[in-house]
Amino acid sequence: MNIITKFSMGIWDMFLEMSPYLLLGFAFAGILHVLIPKEVITKQIGKKNIWSILKATLLGVPLPLCSCGVIPTGVSFYKNGASKGATNAFLISTPQTGVDSILITSSLMNWPWAIMRPIVALITGVFGGLLTDKMDIEQTDSDIEVESCSDCTVKPKRHWLIEIIDYAFFEFLPDISRQLVLGILIAVAITIFVPPTVFSEYLTNPFLNMLLILVASIPLYVCATGSVPIASSLLLLGVSPGAVLVFLMAGPATNAATISVLWKSLGKKATLAYLVSIIGGALFFGLLIDYALPSGWFTISETASTHIHGESTSWIAISSAILLMSLIFIVELKKQLPKKQIIMENSNTYTIHGMSCNHCKNSVETNLVKVSTIDEAVVDLEAKSVTVKGTATSDEIKAIVDGLGFEFKS
């Protein structure tokens, strides 16, 4: 069997196993987005105490936001009055997991893994929030008021079911489709090209494995869902469960862009608390899994291993795989189609670094049009730019954009 055939079969096998759970996870994401009022969220995490931190963490655990998409949301909460501790708790817990990644973890790995991920996200989120408030006693309020990144621009009222489907499959899916496919490709490549005995023969020290994966994970940009097929492949190769947990935590929760934005938006102490919580939590729980908890809990189940190797052929798996692949093809095709040229009178176009998803796009557009001197704002994610119609100065626009945690370029 040649390499192309092996790759193709490996990709198809991954989609067979993941697709039913991913589609269900996307549906849950749409329900959370449409049915939870954003004003309630902001009011619940405004005070500087453990209850605000706990509420922010509990809010973040099920939300399907990646490390870049969660930044403008968290910064928006902070600008709207959330404490730094609650903001950091949200930023730590959210990218580590989500309803979609929990379901995928149960499918490709097993239920102990799926249960462990939100528990770890909850504990590290609370710890990080408390550490932030302890380190950063003085908290200054910003004079820039912004809305949550997840608040979209005003649209005509539609049926709630249509809103859920639109968000789940045509707003959220495009945000992670490339990361998801990349994660599958890396996972398949690992199973094909990495010798099964490399870790059992040459990298036998679990703590060393953790440190190596931690170093590789911190600058890496991978979403919680896209990290699962990679993690399952590492487990099959004999990587220690603790090291795999380090990857599942640090991979989605940290990357260079996130750290840079946090440093600018929340300050160096909050950023340090964020990194200490993620890195310290990853190593602590990694060691806990390897040396304290039953090893049988964190090996890939026989059923999951069988599925990964291509024996999941139920009609639900096949139809779900075809549907998901079709949706990914459609959303990726839409990204490549020529976009309608934005022509506005009295308009200027500015470059914005740091935007990565529809959450970012909605956040920038929503908060810019709140300014009385701005009539319209349209973001082009591919070009990393915003076209603004009105009489607002570049300094006014820069203040809003920087306040959201992005980098404004004139």
C-alpha positions in Angstrom: 0.0 0.0 0.0 1.6 3.3 -1.1 1.8 6.4 1.1 -1.0 8.3 -0.6 -3.4 5.4 -0.1 -2.4 5.1 3.5 -2.9 8.8 4.1 -6.3 8.8 2.4 -7.5 5.8 4.4 -6.2 7.3 7.6 -8.0 10.6 7.0 -11.2 8.8 6.2 -11.0 6.6 9.3 -10.5 9.7 11.4 -13.5 11.4 9.9 -15.6 8.3 10.4 -14.9 8.3 14.2 -14.9 12.0 14.8 -17.8 13.3 12.7 -20.9 12.2 14.7 -19.4 13.8 17.8 -18.2 16.9 16.1 -21.6 17.6 14.5 -23.2 17.2 17.9 -20.6 19.4 19.5 -21.1 22.1 16.9 -24.9 22.0 17.5 -24.3 22.4 21.3 -22.0 25.3 20.5 -24.8 27.0 18.6 -27.3 26.4 21.4 -24.9 28.0 23.9 -24.3 31.0 21.7 -27.9 31.7 20.8 -29.7 30.9 24.1 -27.3 32.3 26.8 -27.8 36.1 27.2 -24.5 38.0 27.0 -25.6 40.7 29.5 -26.1 38.0 32.1 -22.6 36.7 31.6 -21.0 40.1 32.1 -22.9 40.9 35.3 -22.0 37.6 36.9 -18.2 38.0 36.7 -17.8 41.7 37.7 -16.8 41.4 41.3 -13.3 40.7 42.6 -13.9 37.5 44.6 -13.8 33.8 44.3 -17.4 33.5 43.2 -16.8 35.7 40.1 -13.7 33.6 39.4 -15.7 30.3 39.7 -18.5 31.6 37.6 -16.1 32.8 34.9 -14.4 29.4 34.9 -17.7 27.4 34.7 -18.7 29.6 31.9 -15.4 29.0 30.0 -15.3 25.2 30.3 -18.1 24.4 27.9 -17.5 27.2 25.4 -15.9 26.1 22.1 -13.4 29.0 21.7 -9.8 28.6 20.7 -6.9 30.5 22.4 -7.0 33.4 19.8 -10.8 33.6 19.6 -11.2 33.7 23.4 -8.8 36.7 23.8 -11.1 39.4 22.5 -14.0 37.9 24.4 -12.1 37.9 27.7 -10.7 41.3 27.1 -14.2 42.6 26.4 -15.4 41.2 29.7 -12.6 43.0 31.4 -13.4 46.3 29.7 -17.0 45.9 30.7 -16.1 45.6 34.4 -15.0 42.0 35.0 -12.2 41.6 37.5 -8.7 40.6 36.2 -9.0 37.4 38.2 -12.3 36.4 36.6 -11.0 37.4 33.2 -7.9 35.3 33.5 -9.9 32.4 34.9 -12.1 32.6 31.7 -9.0 32.9 29.5 -7.3 29.9 31.1 -10.3 27.5 31.2 -12.0 28.2 27.9 -9.4 27.1 25.2 -8.5 23.9 27.1 -11.8 22.3 26.3 -15.4 22.7 25.1 -18.5 20.7 24.4 -17.2 19.7 21.0 -13.7 18.7 22.2 -15.1 16.7 25.1 -17.3 14.6 22.8 -14.3 14.0 20.4 -12.1 13.1 23.3 -14.6 10.5 24.5 -14.7 9.1 21.0 -11.0 9.0 20.0 -9.6 8.3 23.5 -12.1 7.3 26.2 -14.4 8.7 28.8 -11.8 9.1 31.7 -9.9 11.4 29.3 -13.1 13.3 28.4 -13.9 13.8 32.1 -10.4 14.7 33.1 -10.1 17.6 30.6 -12.9 19.8 32.0 -11.9 19.0 35.6 -8.3 20.2 34.9 -9.6 23.3 33.0 -11.8 24.1 36.0 -9.1 23.7 38.6 -6.4 25.6 36.7 -8.9 28.3 35.8 -9.9 28.9 39.4 -6.2 28.7 40.5 -5.2 31.2 37.8 -7.9 33.6 38.7 -7.0 33.6 42.4 -3.3 33.9 41.6 -4.0 36.9 39.4 -6.0 38.7 42.1 -3.2 37.9 44.6 -0.5 39.2 42.3 -2.3 42.2 40.9 -3.8 43.9 43.8 -4.4 47.2 42.2 -6.8 47.1 39.2 -7.5 50.0 37.1 -10.6 50.4 35.0 -10.4 51.2 31.4 -12.1 54.2 29.9 -12.9 52.3 26.7 -16.2 50.5 26.9 -16.5 47.5 24.6 -18.9 44.6 24.0 -18.2 40.9 24.2 -16.5 39.5 21.2 -19.3 37.0 20.9 -21.9 39.7 20.5 -22.5 40.0 16.8 -23.6 43.1 14.9 -27.4 43.6 14.8 -29.1 41.3 12.4 -32.7 40.8 11.4 -34.5 38.5 13.9 -34.6 34.9 12.7 -36.0 31.7 14.2 -33.8 30.4 17.0 -33.2 27.1 15.2 -31.9 28.9 12.1 -29.7 31.1 14.3 -28.2 27.9 15.9 -27.5 26.2 12.6 -26.0 29.4 11.1 -23.7 29.9 14.0 -22.7 26.3 14.5 -21.9 25.4 10.9 -21.3 28.7 9.1 -19.7 30.9 11.7 -18.0 28.6 14.2 -17.0 25.7 11.9 -15.1 28.1 9.5 -13.1 29.4 12.5 -11.6 25.9 13.3 -11.9 24.0 10.0 -8.3 24.5 9.0 -7.0 23.7 12.4 -9.2 20.6 12.6 -8.0 19.3 9.2 -4.4 20.1 10.1 -4.7 18.2 13.4 -6.1 15.2 11.5 -3.2 15.4 8.9 -0.6 15.6 11.7 -2.2 12.6 13.5 -2.2 10.5 10.4 1.4 11.5 9.6 2.4 10.5 13.1 0.8 7.0 12.8 2.4 6.4 9.4 5.9 7.9 9.7 6.8 7.7 13.4 8.1 4.2 14.4 5.8 2.6 17.1 8.9 1.9 19.3 10.5 5.3 19.3 9.1 6.3 22.7 9.3 3.0 24.3 13.0 2.6 23.3 14.4 6.1 23.3 12.2 8.4 25.3 11.3 6.4 28.3 11.3 9.1 31.0 7.7 10.4 31.4 8.8 13.7 32.9 11.3 14.3 30.1 8.4 13.6 27.6 6.3 16.2 29.4 9.0 18.9 29.2 9.7 18.2 25.5 6.0 18.4 24.6 5.5 21.5 26.8 8.3 23.3 25.0 6.8 22.3 21.6 3.2 23.2 22.7 3.7 26.7 24.1 4.3 28.4 20.7 2.0 26.1 18.8 -1.5 27.2 17.7 -3.9 24.3 17.8 -7.5 24.3 18.9 -8.9 22.0 21.6 -10.7 19.9 19.0 -7.8 19.7 16.6 -5.5 18.6 19.4 -7.5 15.4 20.1 -6.5 13.3 17.0 -2.8 14.3 17.6 -3.1 13.3 21.3 -4.7 9.9 20.4 -1.9 9.2 17.9 0.7 10.0 20.6 -0.9 7.6 23.0 -0.9 4.8 20.5 2.8 5.4 20.0 3.4 4.9 23.7 3.8 8.5 24.9 3.0 8.7 28.6 -0.6 9.8 29.4 0.8 12.6 31.5 2.8 14.0 28.6 -0.3 13.7 26.4 -2.3 15.7 29.0 0.4 18.4 28.9 -0.2 18.7 25.1 -4.0 18.8 25.5 -3.6 21.6 28.0 -0.7 23.7 26.8 -1.3 23.3 23.0 -4.8 24.9 22.9 -4.3 27.3 25.8 -1.0 29.0 24.8 0.6 30.4 21.7 2.9 33.4 21.0 0.0 35.6 19.8 -2.1 34.9 23.0 0.8 35.7 25.3 1.5 39.0 23.4 -2.0 40.2 23.6 -2.4 39.3 27.2 0.8 41.2 28.1 -0.6 44.3 26.4 -4.2 44.1 27.6 -4.0 42.8 31.2 -0.4 43.5 32.1 2.7 41.5 32.9 1.5 40.2 36.3 -1.7 38.8 34.9 0.2 37.3 32.0 2.7 35.7 34.4 -0.2 34.3 36.4 -1.7 32.9 33.2 1.5 31.1 32.2 2.2 29.8 35.7 -1.3 28.3 35.9 -1.1 26.7 32.5 2.5 25.4 32.7 2.3 24.5 36.4 -1.1 22.9 36.0 0.0 20.9 33.0 3.0 19.4 34.8 1.2 18.8 38.0 -1.7 17.0 36.5 0.6 15.2 34.1 2.6 13.8 37.0 -0.7 13.0 38.8 -1.9 10.9 35.9 1.4 9.1 35.4 2.2 8.3 39.1 -1.0 8.6 41.2 -4.0 7.6 39.2 -4.7 4.1 37.7 -2.9 3.8 34.4 -5.8 1.9 32.9 -7.9 5.0 33.0 -5.8 6.9 30.5 -4.9 4.4 27.8 -6.9 4.4 24.6 -9.8 2.0 24.9 -10.0 -1.1 22.7 -13.1 0.3 21.0 -11.5 3.7 20.3 -8.3 2.0 19.0 -10.3 -0.2 16.7 -12.2 2.9 15.4 -9.0 4.8 14.8 -7.7 1.9 12.7 -10.7 2.0 10.4 -13.4 -0.4 11.6 -16.1 2.1 12.4 -18.4 1.8 9.4 -21.9 2.3 10.7 -24.3 4.3 8.6 -24.3 7.1 11.2 -20.5 7.3 11.0 -20.4 7.2 7.2 -23.2 9.8 6.7 -21.8 12.1 9.4 -18.3 11.9 7.8 -19.7 12.8 4.4 -21.7 15.6 5.8 -18.8 17.1 7.8 -16.4 16.8 4.9 -19.0 18.5 2.7 -19.5 21.3 5.2 -15.7 21.9 5.5 -15.4 21.9 1.7 -18.2 24.5 1.5 -16.8 26.9 4.1 -13.3 26.6 2.8 -14.5 27.3 -0.8 -16.4 30.4 0.4 -13.1 31.7 1.9 -11.4 31.4 -1.5 -14.2 33.0 -3.6 -13.5 36.6 -4.6 -15.0 38.9 -2.0 -17.2 41.7 -2.9 -15.1 44.9 -3.0 -16.0 47.3 -0.3 -16.6 50.7 -1.7 -17.6 53.5 0.7 -17.5 57.2 0.5 -15.5 58.9 3.3 -13.9 55.6 4.2 -10.4 54.4 5.1 -8.9 51.0 5.4 -6.7 50.0 8.3 -4.6 46.9 9.0 -5.4 45.0 12.3 -3.1 42.2 13.5 -4.4 39.4 15.8 -7.9 38.8 14.2 -8.3 35.1 13.6 -12.0 34.2 13.6 -15.6 35.4 13.3 -15.6 36.2 17.0 -12.8 38.7 16.4 -14.5 40.1 13.3 -17.8 40.6 15.1 -16.1 42.2 18.1 -14.2 44.8 16.0 -17.3 45.7 13.9 -19.7 45.9 16.8 -17.5 48.1 18.9 -16.4 50.4 16.1 -20.0 51.2 15.1 -20.8 52.2 18.6 -18.7 55.3 18.1 -20.9 58.3 17.0 -18.4 59.3 14.3 -18.4 55.9 12.6 -21.3 55.0 10.3 -20.1 51.6 9.2 -17.2 49.2 9.8 -16.5 46.1 7.7 -13.7 43.6 8.6 -11.9 41.4 6.0 -10.4 38.5 8.0 -8.3 37.2 5.1 -6.8 40.7 4.5 -6.6 41.4 8.2 -8.1 44.8 7.7 -11.1 46.9 8.5 -12.8 49.5 6.3 -14.4 52.3 8.3 -16.9 54.9 7.0 -17.2 58.1 8.9 -15.3 61.0 10.3 -13.5 59.2 13.1 -9.8 59.8 13.4 -7.2 57.0 13.2 -6.4 57.6 16.9 -10.1 57.0 17.9 -10.1 53.8 15.9 -6.8 52.7 17.3 -8.1 53.2 20.9 -11.1 50.9 20.3 -9.0 48.2 18.4 -6.2 48.2 21.0 -8.7 48.1 23.8 -10.0 44.8 22.3 -6.6 43.3 22.5 -5.7 43.6 18.8 -2.9 45.5 17.2 -3.8 48.5 15.1 -1.7 49.5 12.1 -2.6 52.7 10.1 
